[in-house]
Amino acid sequence: MEVHGSIATCSCPACAERVTLEQARALLAADPVGVPRCRACAEPIKPDVVLFGELLPAHALERARQLCERADVLICIGSSLEVHPVAGLPLLTRERGGALAIVTQGPTPLDAVADVRLEGDVVSELQALIGALELTL
Protein backbone atom coordinates (compact mmCIF):
# COMPACT_ATOMS: atom_id res chain seq x y z
CA MET A 1 0.00 0.00 0.00
CA GLU A 2 1.32 3.40 -0.92
CA VAL A 3 -0.12 5.12 2.12
CA HIS A 4 2.10 8.14 1.56
CA GLY A 5 1.42 8.17 -2.19
CA SER A 6 3.75 7.70 -5.13
CA ILE A 7 6.20 9.83 -7.07
CA ALA A 8 5.15 7.99 -10.25
CA THR A 9 2.40 10.53 -10.96
CA CYS A 10 1.65 14.20 -10.35
CA SER A 11 -1.71 15.95 -10.05
CA CYS A 12 -3.15 19.42 -10.20
CA PRO A 13 -4.67 20.41 -6.84
CA ALA A 14 -6.99 22.83 -8.68
CA CYS A 15 -8.61 20.57 -11.29
CA ALA A 16 -7.32 17.05 -10.51
CA GLU A 17 -5.63 16.61 -13.92
CA ARG A 18 -3.10 13.78 -13.56
CA VAL A 19 0.16 13.21 -15.44
CA THR A 20 2.99 10.70 -15.30
CA LEU A 21 6.34 11.62 -13.78
CA GLU A 22 7.81 11.71 -17.29
CA GLN A 23 5.12 14.16 -18.42
CA ALA A 24 5.68 16.28 -15.29
CA ARG A 25 9.39 16.48 -16.09
CA ALA A 26 8.55 17.68 -19.60
CA LEU A 27 6.20 20.32 -18.17
CA LEU A 28 8.94 21.42 -15.76
CA ALA A 29 11.47 21.73 -18.59
CA ALA A 30 8.98 23.69 -20.71
CA ASP A 31 8.11 26.28 -18.03
CA PRO A 32 10.25 29.44 -18.20
CA VAL A 33 10.47 29.73 -14.39
CA GLY A 34 10.77 26.00 -13.71
CA VAL A 35 7.30 25.29 -12.32
CA PRO A 36 5.48 22.31 -13.83
CA ARG A 37 2.01 23.54 -14.74
CA CYS A 38 -1.23 21.73 -15.46
CA ARG A 39 -2.03 21.36 -19.15
CA ALA A 40 -5.75 21.88 -18.42
CA CYS A 41 -5.76 24.95 -16.16
CA ALA A 42 -2.11 26.18 -15.97
CA GLU A 43 -1.98 25.88 -12.17
CA PRO A 44 1.12 24.27 -10.61
CA ILE A 45 1.05 20.50 -10.26
CA LYS A 46 2.52 18.47 -7.38
CA PRO A 47 3.77 14.93 -6.95
CA ASP A 48 1.11 12.49 -5.75
CA VAL A 49 2.77 12.08 -2.37
CA VAL A 50 1.47 13.21 0.99
CA LEU A 51 3.47 16.22 2.11
CA PHE A 52 3.82 17.42 5.69
CA GLY A 53 0.60 19.06 6.78
CA GLU A 54 -1.55 17.01 4.39
CA LEU A 55 -3.86 14.21 5.51
CA LEU A 56 -3.20 10.61 4.53
CA PRO A 57 -5.82 9.09 2.22
CA ALA A 58 -8.25 7.40 4.61
CA HIS A 59 -8.94 4.46 2.26
CA ALA A 60 -5.21 3.67 1.88
CA LEU A 61 -4.59 3.85 5.62
CA GLU A 62 -7.57 1.61 6.37
CA ARG A 63 -6.49 -0.95 3.77
CA ALA A 64 -2.94 -0.93 5.18
CA ARG A 65 -4.36 -1.49 8.66
CA GLN A 66 -6.41 -4.46 7.44
CA LEU A 67 -3.42 -6.00 5.68
CA CYS A 68 -1.17 -5.55 8.73
CA GLU A 69 -3.72 -7.25 10.97
CA ARG A 70 -3.77 -10.31 8.67
CA ALA A 71 -0.07 -10.47 7.78
CA ASP A 72 2.00 -13.50 8.72
CA VAL A 73 5.14 -11.41 8.11
CA LEU A 74 5.50 -7.66 7.71
CA ILE A 75 8.71 -6.29 6.22
CA CYS A 76 9.32 -2.59 6.93
CA ILE A 77 11.85 -1.30 4.40
CA GLY A 78 13.68 2.01 4.57
CA SER A 79 11.50 3.57 7.26
CA SER A 80 12.49 5.21 10.52
CA LEU A 81 9.09 4.12 11.91
CA GLU A 82 8.85 7.51 13.60
CA VAL A 83 5.87 9.13 11.86
CA HIS A 84 2.39 8.12 12.98
CA PRO A 85 -0.12 6.76 12.20
CA VAL A 86 1.83 4.52 9.78
CA ALA A 87 4.60 3.89 12.33
CA GLY A 88 2.08 2.04 14.50
CA LEU A 89 0.99 -0.40 11.79
CA PRO A 90 3.76 -2.97 12.44
CA LEU A 91 2.48 -3.37 15.99
CA LEU A 92 -0.84 -4.61 14.59
CA THR A 93 1.01 -7.46 12.89
CA ARG A 94 2.91 -8.32 16.07
CA GLU A 95 -0.24 -8.15 18.23
CA ARG A 96 -1.95 -10.68 15.92
CA GLY A 97 1.02 -13.08 16.11
CA GLY A 98 2.75 -12.11 12.88
CA ALA A 99 6.50 -11.68 12.49
CA LEU A 100 8.16 -8.30 11.96
CA ALA A 101 11.28 -7.67 9.90
CA ILE A 102 12.85 -4.20 9.76
CA VAL A 103 15.33 -3.34 7.01
CA THR A 104 16.67 0.18 7.39
CA GLN A 105 19.77 2.05 8.41
CA GLY A 106 19.68 3.58 11.88
CA PRO A 107 17.60 2.66 14.90
CA THR A 108 13.82 2.56 15.01
CA PRO A 109 11.45 2.54 17.99
CA LEU A 110 10.38 -1.00 17.07
CA ASP A 111 13.82 -2.64 16.93
CA ALA A 112 13.25 -4.40 20.26
CA VAL A 113 10.09 -6.17 19.00
CA ALA A 114 11.40 -7.07 15.54
CA ASP A 115 12.00 -10.74 14.76
CA VAL A 116 14.60 -9.76 12.16
CA ARG A 117 16.59 -6.52 12.10
CA LEU A 118 18.88 -5.70 9.16
CA GLU A 119 20.77 -2.40 9.36
CA GLY A 120 22.86 -2.34 6.19
CA ASP A 121 22.16 -0.64 2.90
CA VAL A 122 18.55 -1.46 1.98
CA VAL A 123 19.37 -2.55 -1.59
CA SER A 124 22.25 -4.79 -0.48
CA GLU A 125 20.25 -6.30 2.36
CA LEU A 126 17.27 -7.07 0.13
CA GLN A 127 19.46 -8.59 -2.58
CA ALA A 128 21.05 -10.84 0.07
CA LEU A 129 17.60 -11.78 1.38
CA ILE A 130 16.36 -12.68 -2.10
CA GLY A 131 19.50 -14.73 -2.69
CA ALA A 132 19.01 -16.60 0.57
CA LEU A 133 15.36 -17.30 -0.23
CA GLU A 134 16.23 -18.57 -3.71
CA LEU A 135 18.63 -21.07 -2.12
CA THR A 136 15.83 -22.45 0.05
CA LEU A 137 13.30 -22.83 -2.76
C-alpha positions as CSV (number, residue, x, y, z in Angstrom):
1,M,0.0,0.0,0.0
2,E,1.3,3.4,-0.9
3,V,-0.1,5.1,2.1
4,H,2.1,8.1,1.6
5,G,1.4,8.2,-2.2
6,S,3.8,7.7,-5.1
7,I,6.2,9.8,-7.1
8,A,5.2,8.0,-10.3
9,T,2.4,10.5,-11.0
10,C,1.6,14.2,-10.4
11,S,-1.7,15.9,-10.0
12,C,-3.1,19.4,-10.2
13,P,-4.7,20.4,-6.8
14,A,-7.0,22.8,-8.7
15,C,-8.6,20.6,-11.3
16,A,-7.3,17.0,-10.5
17,E,-5.6,16.6,-13.9
18,R,-3.1,13.8,-13.6
19,V,0.2,13.2,-15.4
20,T,3.0,10.7,-15.3
21,L,6.3,11.6,-13.8
22,E,7.8,11.7,-17.3
23,Q,5.1,14.2,-18.4
24,A,5.7,16.3,-15.3
25,R,9.4,16.5,-16.1
26,A,8.6,17.7,-19.6
27,L,6.2,20.3,-18.2
28,L,8.9,21.4,-15.8
29,A,11.5,21.7,-18.6
30,A,9.0,23.7,-20.7
31,D,8.1,26.3,-18.0
32,P,10.2,29.4,-18.2
33,V,10.5,29.7,-14.4
34,G,10.8,26.0,-13.7
35,V,7.3,25.3,-12.3
36,P,5.5,22.3,-13.8
37,R,2.0,23.5,-14.7
38,C,-1.2,21.7,-15.5
39,R,-2.0,21.4,-19.1
40,A,-5.7,21.9,-18.4
41,C,-5.8,25.0,-16.2
42,A,-2.1,26.2,-16.0
43,E,-2.0,25.9,-12.2
44,P,1.1,24.3,-10.6
45,I,1.0,20.5,-10.3
46,K,2.5,18.5,-7.4
47,P,3.8,14.9,-6.9
48,D,1.1,12.5,-5.7
49,V,2.8,12.1,-2.4
50,V,1.5,13.2,1.0
51,L,3.5,16.2,2.1
52,F,3.8,17.4,5.7
53,G,0.6,19.1,6.8
54,E,-1.6,17.0,4.4
55,L,-3.9,14.2,5.5
56,L,-3.2,10.6,4.5
57,P,-5.8,9.1,2.2
58,A,-8.3,7.4,4.6
59,H,-8.9,4.5,2.3
60,A,-5.2,3.7,1.9
61,L,-4.6,3.9,5.6
62,E,-7.6,1.6,6.4
63,R,-6.5,-0.9,3.8
64,A,-2.9,-0.9,5.2
65,R,-4.4,-1.5,8.7
66,Q,-6.4,-4.5,7.4
67,L,-3.4,-6.0,5.7
68,C,-1.2,-5.6,8.7
69,E,-3.7,-7.2,11.0
70,R,-3.8,-10.3,8.7
71,A,-0.1,-10.5,7.8
72,D,2.0,-13.5,8.7
73,V,5.1,-11.4,8.1
74,L,5.5,-7.7,7.7
75,I,8.7,-6.3,6.2
76,C,9.3,-2.6,6.9
77,I,11.8,-1.3,4.4
78,G,13.7,2.0,4.6
79,S,11.5,3.6,7.3
80,S,12.5,5.2,10.5
81,L,9.1,4.1,11.9
82,E,8.8,7.5,13.6
83,V,5.9,9.1,11.9
84,H,2.4,8.1,13.0
85,P,-0.1,6.8,12.2
86,V,1.8,4.5,9.8
87,A,4.6,3.9,12.3
88,G,2.1,2.0,14.5
89,L,1.0,-0.4,11.8
90,P,3.8,-3.0,12.4
91,L,2.5,-3.4,16.0
92,L,-0.8,-4.6,14.6
93,T,1.0,-7.5,12.9
94,R,2.9,-8.3,16.1
95,E,-0.2,-8.2,18.2
96,R,-2.0,-10.7,15.9
97,G,1.0,-13.1,16.1
98,G,2.8,-12.1,12.9
99,A,6.5,-11.7,12.5
100,L,8.2,-8.3,12.0
101,A,11.3,-7.7,9.9
102,I,12.8,-4.2,9.8
103,V,15.3,-3.3,7.0
104,T,16.7,0.2,7.4
105,Q,19.8,2.0,8.4
106,G,19.7,3.6,11.9
107,P,17.6,2.7,14.9
108,T,13.8,2.6,15.0
109,P,11.5,2.5,18.0
110,L,10.4,-1.0,17.1
111,D,13.8,-2.6,16.9
112,A,13.2,-4.4,20.3
113,V,10.1,-6.2,19.0
114,A,11.4,-7.1,15.5
115,D,12.0,-10.7,14.8
116,V,14.6,-9.8,12.2
117,R,16.6,-6.5,12.1
118,L,18.9,-5.7,9.2
119,E,20.8,-2.4,9.4
120,G,22.9,-2.3,6.2
121,D,22.2,-0.6,2.9
122,V,18.6,-1.5,2.0
123,V,19.4,-2.6,-1.6
124,S,22.2,-4.8,-0.5
125,E,20.2,-6.3,2.4
126,L,17.3,-7.1,0.1
127,Q,19.5,-8.6,-2.6
128,A,21.0,-10.8,0.1
129,L,17.6,-11.8,1.4
130,I,16.4,-12.7,-2.1
131,G,19.5,-14.7,-2.7
132,A,19.0,-16.6,0.6
133,L,15.4,-17.3,-0.2
134,E,16.2,-18.6,-3.7
135,L,18.6,-21.1,-2.1
136,T,15.8,-22.5,0.1
137,L,13.3,-22.8,-2.8
